[in-house]
Structures are given as structure tokens and as C-alpha cells.
Amino acid sequence: MKTNLNRNIVILFSVLLLPLVGWGQRPGELDRSFNYGRGMNYQFNQGYGSGGFVWSIKTQPDGKIIVAGDFTSYNFLTQNRIVRLNADGSLDPNFNTGTGANDIVITTALQPDGKIIIGGRFTTFNGIARSRIARLNTDGSLDSTFNPGSGANRGIIRSTLIQPDGKIIIGGDFNSYNGINRINIARLNPNGSLDTTFNPGTGFNGTAISSALQPDGKIIAVGAFNTYNGAPANGIARLNPDGSLDNNFNTRNTPIRLVTETVTLQPDRKIIVGGGWNVAGNGCCNFIVRLNDDGSIDTTFNPGTGAGETIYSSALQPDGKILIGGVFPSYNGTRISRIARLNANGSLDTSFNPGSGANAAVFAITIQPNGKILIGGEFSNFNNLSPRYIARIHGYSITSGKKSINAPKLKLYPNPTPGIVTLTTSIDAESISIINAVGQLVYTTKAQPEMELNLNHLAKGVYMVQVQSNKGVNTQRLVIQ
């Protein structure tokens, strides 16, 4: 009798706990296993952003997280504007930046060797002069082999982008680099010197805010400008590898205007663009649009009435769904606060439910290899809980592969790989794309039934390989060691 009673109690508790087993696991909900403690704090100043927010989040191949912004502490420990966290959100004590940056760090980029490019409004790092651009070693110390000279002369560096050859595209609000005329965009050599083979002419007439690198080496730049080297370029431009304007990219018939904040590339070469433009009345594209490779509007992407206000950040999941963050209170008339996920056709993904969402702007989104989503910004509340400027939310489950019906076959070996991988696929396969852990397209090529891919230029980590045909898409995970 006692045994049966105990068994019934166990069964009863199991039934009662069933609703809690998946609690916090649904897409959009806060991941409470991420231990941010009291999060970021700051000393108030009257400058750019007026406070200590998170502006950039990057995930290293080892799972550790680089976070940058205008904060001066993390979980009550002094950390000036940049910090590295362990995968669980705790502070990594092995990353020591000394006194750190003396002003905001707004952009970061990870090199394949683990070094970190940072840009912002700072003029010193750990007490050493570095004007708005610097490179850190893997332990957080300043890399003295990266010498920008006098660096950017004013304003702020808003974007940093590392090419496969190690050169670095910077964008922002400046008019010279190390004493040489460069207006709001420049390319640096791997040692920090100006790359004079990249010639932007008179550059942008306003701030370059974000950028993305196409597999063919062309650069998509967005920002608060309407000309590039004297030619029309309303909020977006595509540059050739030498810095000249790509005249084959024509966005004159799109609604894109000042200010464009974020750009994300898809494996099919389509371009997701978000910002602060509101074009109500033309039936298209409030704050978000997807472009074809030639700059025309992709009419298969239909956001309805779009976002209610500015979109600051975006990221692409391996399954083609799109994450957006900003200050919007709704999407296509549905209330959803400052973070949302869209289906590939631009409609709202209603399976992603952040509840009441963030109480202030989301400036940064990063997708981790395990499918969870890191967000940063100026929020101090997420769905009535209190993460401070940084949070992790549940996204999607990573499986060994995702295959649509009738999709081409896909086999990768060896996997994991040191950098060279053999790929076999169906004869009807059209293209191969590789996406990194933050949703960026890093490699694309035409498909062949059997081919060897040299991926030695990619950093160690987890990637998603997609093979596409007119019948569907097959996705597999690839680990580069």
C-alpha cells in the first residue's frame, strides 16, 4: 500500500511538473540559465547614447562572448566598455583589459586568430593612445603590432568588418585616418595602417553605420548618407573591392532613405535592410525591406505594414528566419516589443513569443551555435524580468541537419574538419552557402556533385552548410577545428 502511495505521489508530481519541463524553452522566452548577475552598469554622461548600453555582442568559436558598449562595470566589477563572458554569462577573469577604453566601444569584429578589432569614440585604451580604433590580444591586452597612428580624427567609428585577407573596413563619422583624407569609410591593412589601394574618393556625405561583405568581395554599406563620392546613394551603397561605387546596384526605386541602421546578407545574395525610414502610404517597407542582388525590391518579402518604429539590428537564422531588434512596439499591426522573428517571406513568426519583450531599444543580436539568441541594448527589463542591457533568449533547436522535402542530398567529410572538406550533393543542386554562428553569409559557390572546399580562411567554430536547388534546401552543421 505504501509503495503504491509513493508511486501515485511520484506520478502526481510528474503530471504537475509536465507544464514546467519546457518552461522557458519556447522560442522568444528568456533563458534563465544565462547568469548575468546584475549585468552592466555605467556612470551617466551627456554623450553619445547618454548612458551605459550594450552596442555589440560577438560569440567566439569557443563559446565565450565579447560584449562592448558604454558600461563601466559588469555584475559590480569594474569593466570599462568591453568584457568577455563565459558561455553561461559569468565574467571571464582571464580577459584583462586593464583600465579599458575611456569612452564608448560601439563595434567589434573577431579575427580568425582570436584577436579582436574594436571601434568607437575612445581615444585611449588602458591608458595608451588609440583614436577610435584598436586591436586586442586574446587575453584582452592591447595589441601593439596594430598601429593606427593618429587613427580616426573625430567622431566615432561605427562599423568594423574583416575581409578574408585580413584587411579591415571601417565606417563611421570621420574625415581623415592617420592624417590622410578619408571621409566616413576606409580600409586598413592588417597592421592598422591605411590601405591606399581602397579609394573611396570623397566618401559618404554622412555617417556609415553598418556594413556587410559579400562573398565576391563587394561591400554593402548603410547609414545616414545620401551620396557616395558625389553620386546618389540614399542610405545604402554597394562598393567594389577597390572602393569605387558599384553602379550595377540600383536602389533609386526603393523606399530606403535616411537613416539605415542594419544590413544582413542571405545565402541567395538577397539583402535584408532595416532602419528608421517610414514610407506609409506606398504599401511597402516601413522600416524593413529585402532587396535583390541588383538593388531592386524583392516583392516576395512582404512585411505588411512593417515595424512600428526604427529597426537597429538584424540576424539571419540558418533556417532562413530573420531576427530584428530595435525600438518598435509592433510588427504588421501585432504588438511585439523591440524583438521579433520573421518568416522568410517577411511575415511575423508567431511561434516566437517574447511576451512583453524588452522595455527599451535592442541594439545588438547574435545567434549562438546552439540556436540561443543573445541581445544587447538599453533595456533593463525583458518580459517583466530584469536583465540589465544583456539577455539570452531561446531561439531554435540545432539538429544534425534540416532538410526540406525533395531537397538535394548533402554529405560533408571529414566533419569536424581542420579546414578542407569534401562535399557531395545531388546533380540538381544549384548553390552552396556557409553561414557562421551570428547568421552571416561567409562563403558561397556554385554546386557540383562532388567538390572540395578550402575553408582555411574561416575561423574555428560551428557553421551551417546549405545546399539549395529549385526543389528545396538541405542544411548540415559543419565544425571547423
Stockholm file with secondary structure:
# STOCKHOLM 1.0

chainA/1-481         MKTNLNRNIVILFSVLLLPLVGWGQRPGELDRSFNYGRGMNYQFNQGYGSGGFVWSIKTQPDGKIIVAGDFTSYNFLTQNRIVRLNADGSLDPNFNTGTGANDIVITTALQPDGKIIIGGRFTTFNGIARSRIARLNTDGSLDSTFNPGSGANRGIIRSTLIQPDGKIIIGGDFNSYNGINRINIARLNPNGSLDTTFNPGTGFNGTAISSALQPDGKIIAVGAFNTYNGAPANGIARLNPDGSLDNNFNTRNTPIRLVTETVTLQPDRKIIVGGGWNVAGNGCCNFIVRLNDDGSIDTTFNPGTGAGETIYSSALQPDGKILIGGVFPSYNGTRISRIARLNANGSLDTSFNPGSGANAAVFAITIQPNGKILIGGEFSNFNNLSPRYIARIHGYSITSGKKSINAPKLKLYPNPTPGIVTLTTSIDAESISIINAVGQLVYTTKAQPEMELNLNHLAKGVYMVQVQSNKGVNTQRLVIQ
#=GR chainA/1-481 SS CHHHHHHHHHHHHHHHHHHHHTTTCSTTSBCTTSCCTTCEECCCCSSTTSSCCEEEEEECTTSCEEEEESCSEETTEECCSEEEECTTSCBCTTCCCTTCBSSCEEEEEECTTSCEEEEESCSEETTEECCSEEEECTTSCBCTTCCCTTCBCSSEEEEEEECTTSCEEEEEECSEETTEECCSEEEECTTSSBCTTCCCTTCBSSEEEEEEECTTSCEEEEEECSEETTEECSSEEEECTTSCBCTTCCCTTSCCCSCEEEEEECTTSCEEEEESCCCTTSSSCSSEEEECTTSCBCTTCCCTTCBSSCEEEEEECTTSCEEEEESCSEETTEECCSEEEECTTSCBCTTCCCTTCBSSCEEEEEECTTSCEEEEESCSCBTTBCCCSEEEECCCCCCSEEECTTCCCEEEESSSBSSEEEEEECTTCCEEEEECTTSCEEEEEECCSEEEEECTTSCSEEEEEEEEETTEEEEEEEEEC
#=GC SS_cons         CHHHHHHHHHHHHHHHHHHHHTTTCSTTSBCTTSCCTTCEECCCCSSTTSSCCEEEEEECTTSCEEEEESCSEETTEECCSEEEECTTSCBCTTCCCTTCBSSCEEEEEECTTSCEEEEESCSEETTEECCSEEEECTTSCBCTTCCCTTCBCSSEEEEEEECTTSCEEEEEECSEETTEECCSEEEECTTSSBCTTCCCTTCBSSEEEEEEECTTSCEEEEEECSEETTEECSSEEEECTTSCBCTTCCCTTSCCCSCEEEEEECTTSCEEEEESCCCTTSSSCSSEEEECTTSCBCTTCCCTTCBSSCEEEEEECTTSCEEEEESCSEETTEECCSEEEECTTSCBCTTCCCTTCBSSCEEEEEECTTSCEEEEESCSCBTTBCCCSEEEECCCCCCSEEECTTCCCEEEESSSBSSEEEEEECTTCCEEEEECTTSCEEEEEECCSEEEEECTTSCSEEEEEEEEETTEEEEEEEEEC
//
